[in-house]
């Protein structure tokens, strides 16, 4: 935990991102990198009835942090994605706050 889901990124892009992003986020959050998951979600985006290319979208499901920490995490994710896909690419980062009592690991909630 946290869980990061990447859309509109290729498998090689996510593989490359996995080399640095998890450790950097773990350091920012003071967490063990083993607690993170990074997933690539295969998706197709559409407009006007046709498939279209989309900008990267990173969804972060985590226990809510204070705004300054969330802002720093969003900047970090954006910077690292842009290092891979190019600085001119628009990157969306969406945080989904999870309730500790609704999150279970090995049958136990946090």
N, C-alpha and C positions, 0 to 999 in steps of 0.2 A: 504494500500500500504506500504510495499512490499508484494508480493504474493510469497509464497513458495510452491512448488510442490514436493512431495516426491515419488520416485519410488524405488521398491525393498525393501520396508519396510512393515511390517505387520500393520494392523490397531492398535493392542495394542501398537506397537512400536511408531507409530505416536501419539497416544493418550498420551503416556508417554512423548514424546518429547514436546507436546503442553503445558505441565505443567511448563516447564522452558525456552524453547528456545525463545518464543515470548517476554517474559519480558526481557530476557538478550539482545536480539537484539534491542528492543525498547530503553533500557538504553544506549547501544553502539551508537545508531543513534540519540538519543535525541528525540524520537518520542513516540507517544501514542500507547500502545499495541493494542488498538482498531482499529488502522489503518492497522494491519497485517492480512493476511489470511494464513492458513496452510492447505494444501490439500494433501490427499493421492491419487495417481493415480494408479489404478489397471493396471498392465502391465505384459506382458510375454516377456522374452528375449529369443533369439534363437541363436544357433550356430550349424553348420553342419547338419541342417535340424531338430534339436531337441530343445525342450525347455530346458533352462538351468538356474541355479541360477545366479544371478548377484549381484554386489556390490551396495550399496545404491547410488542413484543419487538424489541430491537436486538441483532443478532449482529455481533461485531467479530472479523474474521479479521486477525491481525497477528503480527509477530514479538514474542515475549514481552518484556514490560518488567518492571521491579521492581514489587513489590506496591503501593508508595506511588503510583507513576505510574498503574498500572492502576486503583487506587481513585479517584484524581483524575479519570481519564477517565470512569469509571462515573458519578461525581457530575455531571460536566459534561454528559454525554449525558442523564442523568435530568432535570437541571434544565432543559435546553433543550427536551426533549420535553414536560415538564410546562408550560412556558410556552405551548405550542401547544395541548395537549389538556386542560389543567386540573391544578391542584395536587393534587387528590384522586385522580387516576388512578394506578394502580400501574404502574410501568415496570420491565421486566426487561431487563438488559443481560448478554449472555453473551459471554465472550471465548474465542476459539479460537486457540491458539498454533500458528503455522506454523513449520516447520523451514526455515531459510534454504536448505539444500541441496535442498529439495523445491519451492522457489518459483522460477519462471523468468520473466524478462522479456526479450523478444526473443531467446529461445533460450539465455539465460545465467542460471545460478542465482546467488543472492546469497551 
